Structures are given as C-alpha cells and as structure tokens.
Amino acid sequence: MKPIALTPTQQRRLLKLARQAGRAPEHILKFVLRDGFDFCEWQVRESRAADAESKRKGTIPNDQVQREARRIIDASRARKARPA
C-alpha cells in the first residue's frame, strides 16, 4: 500500500478543518479520505451552525419531547377511534 501524501494546499486545508472541528488532524484525515474535503467542510460548518443555534434558542429535554409526542399520538388515535 502506498503511503498517503498530501499537497501543501491539502495539508493547510486539513489543519484548518481540524481546528474548526476541534479535533486532531490525524482524526479528521480518515473522514477526509472516506468522504472528501468538500463534504467534511460542509459537515463541520453545519454542525457548528446547529450548535450556535441551539445555544441561542435553547433545547428541550428528550423526555419532555417524548411525552408531548406520545400525547399527540394518543389524541390522534382517540379521534380515529370515535364512531362516525
């Protein structure tokens, strides 16, 4: 198997991506090799945007979401079960 050689441009791109993701370049490299730079950069950008949005808008605990979903489902079933 040939050793991997990145161009200086690719090395800079990998370092920048790793810095933005908060990971080591060695960790990010396996994803770049599998998915490509464009996809990995998009994914990190979207993840950071989602993190910022959740900090700005807040989050809802999972158990609260599950209770509300169950209430909606049960109400829908009850409406369907009524005789016509």
C-alpha positions as CSV (number, residue, x, y, z in Angstrom):
1,M,0.0,0.0,0.0
2,K,1.3,3.4,-0.9
3,P,1.8,6.0,1.8
4,I,-0.5,9.0,1.7
5,A,1.0,12.2,0.5
6,L,-1.0,15.5,0.8
7,T,-0.1,18.6,-1.2
8,P,0.8,21.7,0.9
9,T,-2.7,23.1,0.0
10,Q,-4.4,19.9,1.2
11,Q,-2.3,20.0,4.4
12,R,-3.4,23.5,5.1
13,R,-7.0,22.6,4.4
14,L,-6.8,19.6,6.7
15,L,-5.3,21.7,9.5
16,K,-7.9,24.4,9.1
17,L,-10.7,21.8,9.1
18,A,-9.3,20.0,12.2
19,R,-9.0,23.3,14.0
20,Q,-12.7,24.2,13.2
21,A,-13.8,20.7,14.3
22,G,-11.8,20.9,17.5
23,R,-10.1,17.6,16.6
24,A,-6.6,16.4,15.8
25,P,-5.7,16.4,12.0
26,E,-4.9,12.7,12.3
27,H,-8.5,12.1,13.5
28,I,-10.0,14.2,10.7
29,L,-7.9,12.7,7.9
30,K,-9.7,9.3,8.0
31,F,-13.0,11.1,7.3
32,V,-11.5,13.3,4.6
33,L,-10.1,10.2,2.9
34,R,-13.5,8.5,3.1
35,D,-15.8,11.4,2.3
36,G,-13.7,14.1,0.8
37,F,-12.8,17.7,1.8
38,D,-15.9,19.3,0.5
39,F,-18.3,17.1,2.4
40,C,-16.3,17.2,5.6
41,E,-16.0,21.0,5.5
42,W,-19.8,21.3,4.9
43,Q,-20.5,18.9,7.7
44,V,-18.3,20.8,10.2
45,R,-19.9,24.1,9.1
46,E,-23.4,22.8,9.5
47,S,-22.6,21.2,12.9
48,R,-21.1,24.5,14.2
49,A,-24.2,26.4,12.9
50,A,-26.5,23.9,14.7
51,D,-24.5,24.2,17.9
52,A,-24.8,28.0,17.8
53,E,-28.5,27.9,17.1
54,S,-29.2,25.5,20.0
55,K,-27.2,27.8,22.3
56,R,-29.2,30.8,21.0
57,K,-32.6,29.2,21.1
58,G,-32.1,26.6,23.8
59,T,-33.1,23.0,23.8
60,I,-35.9,20.8,25.1
61,P,-35.1,17.7,27.2
62,N,-35.7,14.4,25.4
63,D,-38.2,13.1,28.0
64,Q,-40.3,16.2,27.6
65,V,-40.3,15.8,23.8
66,Q,-41.3,12.1,24.1
67,R,-44.2,12.9,26.5
68,E,-45.5,15.5,24.1
69,A,-45.2,13.2,21.1
70,R,-47.0,10.4,23.0
71,R,-49.8,12.9,23.9
72,I,-50.2,13.9,20.2
73,I,-50.3,10.3,19.1
74,D,-52.8,9.3,21.7
75,A,-55.0,12.2,20.9
76,S,-54.9,11.3,17.2
77,R,-55.8,7.7,18.0
78,A,-58.7,8.8,20.2
79,R,-60.1,10.9,17.4
80,K,-59.9,8.0,14.9
81,A,-61.5,5.5,17.4
82,R,-64.7,7.6,17.8
83,P,-67.6,6.1,15.9
84,A,-68.6,8.0,12.7
